[in-house]
Amino acid sequence: MPHQQLAEKFWALREINLHVYKGQTLGIVGRNGSGKSTLLQIIVGTLTPTTGSVELQGRVSALLELGSGFNPEFTGRQNVFFNGQLLGLKHQEIEEKFDEIVAFADIGDFINQPVKTYSSGMYVRLAFAVATSSDPDILVVDEALSVGDEAFQRKCFSRIHEIQDRGGTILFVSHAASSVTQLCDSAILMDRGEILLEHSPKMIISKYQKMIYADATESERLREEIRHLKASFKPQEVFQKVEWKKYHRSQANSQHTESKQADYYDYYDAKLKPDNPIHYPSRGAEIRDPYIATPKGERVNHIIARNDYVYTYTVDFQKAASHVRFGMLVKTVSGFELAGASFLASSQFIKHIEPETQLVLEFKFKCLLAPDVYFLNAGVSGIVEGEFTYLDRCIDVAMFRVQPCESSCGTGVVDLLVEPKLTVTSGQVKPEQEIQQYL
């Protein structure tokens, strides 16, 4: 019987040309099967490319798919020494770091049990502790942090920030948009084994989210549109050093402090509008005219901290819709999702809306944000052909600037309406006249 080919040749990656610079944190985003994990495995050396080459400078440490790197029959203690040596550490170095690794992993007596008895969360705890203990020049993380609990995730992100602060390079794969925009300096969008675009995390996440909600025809159109964008950008211009970000934040805080005594008022500036709003394909509804207004109905986009406002947008329904819900979201300049709200509770919805219906949504809020620029999303969802999906969604459809409130003493991104008080329990304090109110 003649040989019959049962499957076509499949290229997991094609025409990859990627430069990652020292000190850069690169986010890698894409749908399942786009080639993200394959790319990382080739970079760290667990897979050999069919063609091409990889050049690395520095010690590499990686957290790839769950289960890789540890021998399940060995105890956690044995795997720490075994894996540490694979990372290039000497036995004495591992002994010196062992207590620190165990403390970070925080898995108790399980450190002396076989790894095959570990839960997925325990495995990730130990793997991350070992991987980052080697002080890597390059850290590769492939979705590993999605397994641990919130407290451990916070500890991991703190460790990642330490690596960033000392100039380490990080390759970070995640489907979590907020993690990519918060951690990364730049990002790439992968699809079908190809790097479609390298740009800012905010831009990449916007394009990625638009692609995953598009149908097959629209997805092809988006791929071509993104390819054209790729030709107009240079990767060197995308990368922003972590040191520059710190400088930018310190300058912003300094400007905030210096301007506290100025007089501010809310007003509308026609020039303050997004450069690149993202509109999802409409599926029977259209969002239009999003804006912020004062309680009296006056449109504004320069607003005052601690004052009340209303975020408003109109929705036109061209088709009948069922199980409809509405929402909004506030994001930072980097794309980090700060806060959002739905028009109804999570278990509630509008059962049916007739065609040719127009609705105006209003979301009242108190501005509890620090002085800076922020962006707004708007969305309407419902059931189409038995599937719950967006009927229309607009990303970065409006923007606004928060101006300081003179009475605020808060720092950070969110104003918690802190009211400080100082009590003298012994001795004497001679305050300036203007702070007598706090005593």
BELRA-V848134 format. One record per residue. N is the residue number from 0. RES is the residue in three letters. SS is DSSP state (alpha for helix, beta for strand, coil for the rest). Layout:
{{N | RES | SS} {N | RES | SS}}
This chain:
{{0 | MET | coil} {1 | PRO | coil} {2 | HIS | coil} {3 | GLN | coil} {4 | GLN | coil} {5 | LEU | coil} {6 | ALA | coil} {7 | GLU | coil} {8 | LYS | coil} {9 | PHE | coil} {10 | TRP | coil} {11 | ALA | coil} {12 | LEU | coil} {13 | ARG | coil} {14 | GLU | coil} {15 | ILE | coil} {16 | ASN | coil} {17 | LEU | coil} {18 | HIS | coil} {19 | VAL | coil} {20 | TYR | coil} {21 | LYS | coil} {22 | GLY | coil} {23 | GLN | coil} {24 | THR | beta} {25 | LEU | beta} {26 | GLY | beta} {27 | ILE | beta} {28 | VAL | beta} {29 | GLY | beta} {30 | ARG | coil} {31 | ASN | coil} {32 | GLY | coil} {33 | SER | coil} {34 | GLY | coil} {35 | LYS | alpha} {36 | SER | alpha} {37 | THR | alpha} {38 | LEU | alpha} {39 | LEU | alpha} {40 | GLN | alpha} {41 | ILE | alpha} {42 | ILE | alpha} {43 | VAL | alpha} {44 | GLY | coil} {45 | THR | coil} {46 | LEU | coil} {47 | THR | coil} {48 | PRO | coil} {49 | THR | coil} {50 | THR | coil} {51 | GLY | coil} {52 | SER | coil} {53 | VAL | coil} {54 | GLU | coil} {55 | LEU | coil} {56 | GLN | coil} {57 | GLY | coil} {58 | ARG | coil} {59 | VAL | beta} {60 | SER | beta} {61 | ALA | beta} {62 | LEU | beta} {63 | LEU | coil} {64 | GLU | coil} {65 | LEU | coil} {66 | GLY | coil} {67 | SER | coil} {68 | GLY | coil} {69 | PHE | coil} {70 | ASN | coil} {71 | PRO | coil} {72 | GLU | coil} {73 | PHE | coil} {74 | THR | beta} {75 | GLY | alpha} {76 | ARG | alpha} {77 | GLN | alpha} {78 | ASN | alpha} {79 | VAL | alpha} {80 | PHE | alpha} {81 | PHE | alpha} {82 | ASN | alpha} {83 | GLY | alpha} {84 | GLN | alpha} {85 | LEU | alpha} {86 | LEU | coil} {87 | GLY | coil} {88 | LEU | coil} {89 | LYS | coil} {90 | HIS | alpha} {91 | GLN | alpha} {92 | GLU | alpha} {93 | ILE | alpha} {94 | GLU | alpha} {95 | GLU | alpha} {96 | LYS | alpha} {97 | PHE | alpha} {98 | ASP | alpha} {99 | GLU | alpha} {100 | ILE | alpha} {101 | VAL | alpha} {102 | ALA | alpha} {103 | PHE | alpha} {104 | ALA | alpha} {105 | ASP | coil} {106 | ILE | coil} {107 | GLY | alpha} {108 | ASP | alpha} {109 | PHE | alpha} {110 | ILE | alpha} {111 | ASN | alpha} {112 | GLN | coil} {113 | PRO | beta} {114 | VAL | alpha} {115 | LYS | alpha} {116 | THR | alpha} {117 | TYR | coil} {118 | SER | coil} {119 | SER | alpha} {120 | GLY | alpha} {121 | MET | alpha} {122 | TYR | alpha} {123 | VAL | alpha} {124 | ARG | alpha} {125 | LEU | alpha} {126 | ALA | alpha} {127 | PHE | alpha} {128 | ALA | alpha} {129 | VAL | alpha} {130 | ALA | alpha} {131 | THR | alpha} {132 | SER | alpha} {133 | SER | coil} {134 | ASP | coil} {135 | PRO | coil} {136 | ASP | coil} {137 | ILE | beta} {138 | LEU | beta} {139 | VAL | beta} {140 | VAL | beta} {141 | ASP | beta} {142 | GLU | coil} {143 | ALA | alpha} {144 | LEU | alpha} {145 | SER | alpha} {146 | VAL | coil} {147 | GLY | coil} {148 | ASP | coil} {149 | GLU | alpha} {150 | ALA | alpha} {151 | PHE | alpha} {152 | GLN | alpha} {153 | ARG | alpha} {154 | LYS | alpha} {155 | CYS | alpha} {156 | PHE | alpha} {157 | SER | alpha} {158 | ARG | alpha} {159 | ILE | alpha} {160 | HIS | alpha} {161 | GLU | alpha} {162 | ILE | alpha} {163 | GLN | alpha} {164 | ASP | alpha} {165 | ARG | coil} {166 | GLY | coil} {167 | GLY | coil} {168 | THR | beta} {169 | ILE | beta} {170 | LEU | beta} {171 | PHE | beta} {172 | VAL | beta} {173 | SER | coil} {174 | HIS | coil} {175 | ALA | coil} {176 | ALA | alpha} {177 | SER | alpha} {178 | SER | alpha} {179 | VAL | alpha} {180 | THR | alpha} {181 | GLN | alpha} {182 | LEU | alpha} {183 | CYS | coil} {184 | ASP | coil} {185 | SER | beta} {186 | ALA | beta} {187 | ILE | beta} {188 | LEU | beta} {189 | MET | beta} {190 | ASP | beta} {191 | ARG | coil} {192 | GLY | coil} {193 | GLU | beta} {194 | ILE | beta} {195 | LEU | beta} {196 | LEU | beta} {197 | GLU | beta} {198 | HIS | beta} {199 | SER | coil} {200 | PRO | alpha} {201 | LYS | alpha} {202 | MET | alpha} {203 | ILE | alpha} {204 | ILE | alpha} {205 | SER | alpha} {206 | LYS | alpha} {207 | TYR | alpha} {208 | GLN | alpha} {209 | LYS | alpha} {210 | MET | alpha} {211 | ILE | alpha} {212 | TYR | coil} {213 | ALA | coil} {214 | ASP | coil} {215 | ALA | alpha} {216 | THR | alpha} {217 | GLU | alpha} {218 | SER | alpha} {219 | GLU | alpha} {220 | ARG | alpha} {221 | LEU | alpha} {222 | ARG | alpha} {223 | GLU | alpha} {224 | GLU | alpha} {225 | ILE | alpha} {226 | ARG | alpha} {227 | HIS | alpha} {228 | LEU | alpha} {229 | LYS | alpha} {230 | ALA | alpha} {231 | SER | coil} {232 | PHE | coil} {233 | LYS | coil} {234 | PRO | alpha} {235 | GLN | alpha} {236 | GLU | alpha} {237 | VAL | alpha} {238 | PHE | coil} {239 | GLN | coil} {240 | LYS | coil} {241 | VAL | alpha} {242 | GLU | alpha} {243 | TRP | alpha} {244 | LYS | alpha} {245 | LYS | alpha} {246 | TYR | alpha} {247 | HIS | alpha} {248 | ARG | alpha} {249 | SER | alpha} {250 | GLN | alpha} {251 | ALA | alpha} {252 | ASN | alpha} {253 | SER | alpha} {254 | GLN | alpha} {255 | HIS | alpha} {256 | THR | alpha} {257 | GLU | alpha} {258 | SER | coil} {259 | LYS | coil} {260 | GLN | coil} {261 | ALA | coil} {262 | ASP | coil} {263 | TYR | coil} {264 | TYR | coil} {265 | ASP | coil} {266 | TYR | beta} {267 | TYR | coil} {268 | ASP | coil} {269 | ALA | coil} {270 | LYS | coil} {271 | LEU | coil} {272 | LYS | coil} {273 | PRO | coil} {274 | ASP | coil} {275 | ASN | coil} {276 | PRO | coil} {277 | ILE | beta} {278 | HIS | beta} {279 | TYR | coil} {280 | PRO | coil} {281 | SER | coil} {282 | ARG | coil} {283 | GLY | coil} {284 | ALA | beta} {285 | GLU | beta} {286 | ILE | beta} {287 | ARG | beta} {288 | ASP | beta} {289 | PRO | beta} {290 | TYR | beta} {291 | ILE | beta} {292 | ALA | beta} {293 | THR | beta} {294 | PRO | coil} {295 | LYS | coil} {296 | GLY | coil} {297 | GLU | coil} {298 | ARG | beta} {299 | VAL | beta} {300 | ASN | coil} {301 | HIS | beta} {302 | ILE | beta} {303 | ILE | beta} {304 | ALA | coil} {305 | ARG | coil} {306 | ASN | coil} {307 | ASP | beta} {308 | TYR | beta} {309 | VAL | beta} {310 | TYR | beta} {311 | THR | beta} {312 | TYR | beta} {313 | THR | beta} {314 | VAL | beta} {315 | ASP | beta} {316 | PHE | beta} {317 | GLN | coil} {318 | LYS | coil} {319 | ALA | coil} {320 | ALA | beta} {321 | SER | beta} {322 | HIS | beta} {323 | VAL | beta} {324 | ARG | beta} {325 | PHE | beta} {326 | GLY | beta} {327 | MET | beta} {328 | LEU | beta} {329 | VAL | beta} {330 | LYS | beta} {331 | THR | coil} {332 | VAL | coil} {333 | SER | coil} {334 | GLY | coil} {335 | PHE | coil} {336 | GLU | beta} {337 | LEU | beta} {338 | ALA | beta} {339 | GLY | beta} {340 | ALA | beta} {341 | SER | beta} {342 | PHE | coil} {343 | LEU | coil} {344 | ALA | coil} {345 | SER | coil} {346 | SER | coil} {347 | GLN | coil} {348 | PHE | coil} {349 | ILE | beta} {350 | LYS | beta} {351 | HIS | beta} {352 | ILE | beta} {353 | GLU | coil} {354 | PRO | coil} {355 | GLU | coil} {356 | THR | beta} {357 | GLN | beta} {358 | LEU | beta} {359 | VAL | beta} {360 | LEU | beta} {361 | GLU | beta} {362 | PHE | beta} {363 | LYS | beta} {364 | PHE | beta} {365 | LYS | beta} {366 | CYS | coil} {367 | LEU | coil} {368 | LEU | beta} {369 | ALA | coil} {370 | PRO | coil} {371 | ASP | beta} {372 | VAL | beta} {373 | TYR | beta} {374 | PHE | beta} {375 | LEU | beta} {376 | ASN | beta} {377 | ALA | beta} {378 | GLY | beta} {379 | VAL | beta} {380 | SER | beta} {381 | GLY | beta} {382 | ILE | beta} {383 | VAL | beta} {384 | GLU | coil} {385 | GLY | coil} {386 | GLU | beta} {387 | PHE | beta} {388 | THR | beta} {389 | TYR | beta} {390 | LEU | beta} {391 | ASP | beta} {392 | ARG | beta} {393 | CYS | beta} {394 | ILE | beta} {395 | ASP | beta} {396 | VAL | beta} {397 | ALA | beta} {398 | MET | beta} {399 | PHE | beta} {400 | ARG | beta} {401 | VAL | beta} {402 | GLN | beta} {403 | PRO | coil} {404 | CYS | coil} {405 | GLU | coil} {406 | SER | coil} {407 | SER | coil} {408 | CYS | coil} {409 | GLY | coil} {410 | THR | coil} {411 | GLY | coil} {412 | VAL | coil} {413 | VAL | beta} {414 | ASP | coil} {415 | LEU | coil} {416 | LEU | coil} {417 | VAL | coil} {418 | GLU | coil} {419 | PRO | coil} {420 | LYS | coil} {421 | LEU | coil} {422 | THR | coil} {423 | VAL | coil} {424 | THR | coil} {425 | SER | coil} {426 | GLY | coil} {427 | GLN | coil} {428 | VAL | coil} {429 | LYS | coil} {430 | PRO | coil} {431 | GLU | coil} {432 | GLN | alpha} {433 | GLU | alpha} {434 | ILE | alpha} {435 | GLN | alpha} {436 | GLN | alpha} {437 | TYR | alpha} {438 | LEU | coil}}
